[in-house]
């Protein structure tokens, strides 16, 4: 089987269920940004190769295992976005739901135990893994905005937007915990003094 199909050469792509839309459609923008987010998380995992990772929740209990879980979940979320609510193929999907969000909230709570107390905005950076997680956080915020834009045009699973909101929170606290585990202190935002 060849990787290229030529079916998208005219600027359209297929949703799950044989429905075709423009590659510039809000739905494609939304799941495309989720794909970008997943790739940046992969970069963070590649950077996270040395040292003791912070303890995290199940399934794996390590930063790498938790990021692997998140990457798999984002594939599920992308499939959710790529399938219209009324598609006959929707019955084959496991849609994102409130339990998925609750699981992320439990992860956030556990990572907060390994992060320094939150006192305000901090500069993205630190270890390469933490810096990559901060980039992923910003991409997650953009994905959330794309999903909100899509929801203004078409019916979507309402849990997707909430889930992405928690993903960005999780990535933020993971980055802070990773820096803490590496012994790096954060640089706080210094508000410019008025002249």
N, C-alpha and C positions, 0 to 999 in steps of 0.2 A: 504494500500500500504506500503510495507516494504521500509525502507531507503536504505538498501543495495540491489544491483542488481546482483552482482558477474560478471557483464560484463567487468569490468576493472581489474579483477584479473590477466589477462595475460599481463598487462602493457600498454593497449591501452585505449583510451577514445573517446567518440563520440563528434564531433563538431555539431553545429546546422545545421541540414540537413542530418543527419545519416552517414556522412563521419567519418571514424575512423582513428585516428592517434596515434602514440606513446605518452605516457604521458610526455616523454622528448622532444617532438617536440617544435620547437621555438614558434609556435602559442600558445601552452598550457603554456609554460613558460611565455609568454607575458600576457595572460589573468589571469594566476595564480598569477602573481605579482600584477596585478590590484586588484585582490581579497584580497591579503595581504594588499595592500594600504587601501582598504575599511575597513578592520578590524582594522587597526591602527587608522583610523579616528574615528571609533566607540569607541576605547579606549580613544581618546581625548575628545569625547563627554561625556563619562562616568566620566572623571575627571573634566569636566567643569560643576560644580553643584552649585557653590556659587559665589556671587558677581555680579556686573553689567557687562554684556558682552559688548564688543565694538559694536557700531552701525555698521551695515553692510547694504548691498544693499537688494533689494527685491530678492527672494520672502519673506523671513521671517524677515529680519532686525536685527537678533541677530546671534551671533556666532553659537549657537546650530542649529538654523533654516538653516543657510547657509551651515553648515556641513551636515545636513540632505539632503539638495538639492544636495550637492556634492556626497554624498553616492548614491543617486538615479541615478545621472548622470554616476557614475562609473559602476553601473550595466548595463546601456545602453552601455557604452564603452566596457565592458567585452563581452556583446552579440555581439557587432560589431566585436570584435577581434575573437570571436568564430564562426563567419560565414564567409566563404570564399566569395570573391568578386563575383564569378560566381555561387554561390549557388542559387538554385531556391527559397530557403527560405529567401533570402536577401530582397525580396519585403515586407516581414512582419516586417522588422526592421526599426527603426528610427536611421539612422546612425548619428554619430557625424559630425557636419559641422561647417562652419565658424561662424555662429550665436552663437553656443555654446561657441566657443573660445572668441568671442566678449563679451559675457555675463560674462565670467570669468575675462576678462580684466577690465570690469566695477567694478566688485567686488574688484579686486586688487587695483584699484584707490581709492575706498572708504575706504578700510582698511588702505591704506597708510596715509590717513588723521588722523587715530587714532594711528598710530605708530610713534615713534621718528624718526627724520631725519636719513636716512641711511648714515653712515660714513665708512663702511667697514664690514669685517667679524665679527660676534659675536658668542660667545659660545652657542651652543644649550642648553636650560635649562630654568630655571625660575619656573613658576607654573607647576604642573603636566600636565595640559592641554597644555600649551605651549611646554613643553618638548615632549609630545606625538605628537604634530603637527610637531615638528622638525624631529621626527622619520618618520612620514608620508611623510614629504618633501623628505627625503633621499630615501624612498621606491618609491616615485613617480619618482625620477630621475632614479632609477634602472628600473622601468617599462618602462620609455622612452627608455632606452638603449636596453631593450628586444624587444621593438617594432621596433626600428631601425634595430636590428639584423634580425627580422622576415621579414622586408621590403626588405632586401637584398636577401631573399630566395623566397618570394612569394608576389603577389600583395595584398596590403592592402589599406584601406581608409587612404589617406595621412593626413586627419585632425586629426587622432588619436594621432600621434606623437606631433603635435603642441599643441593639447589640454593638453596632459600630461605635456608638458613643462610649460604651464600656471598654471596647477594644483600645480606644485612644487613651483612656484612663489607665488601663492595664499596662500599656507600653510605656507610659510616662513613669509609673512607679517601678516597673522592671528596670528602666534605665537608671533610676536613682539607686535602686538596690544593687545593680551591677557596679556602679561607681563606689558605693559604700563597701561592697565586698572586696574591691580592688584597693581600698584605702585612699580613694580620691575624694577630696572635699569639693562641694559644688560652689560655683560662683553665682552669687545672687545678683539679680537685676539691680543696678544702681540707678535710681531715678535722677534724671538730669536736673540740676539746680537751676532755678529761674534766675535770669540776670537782672 
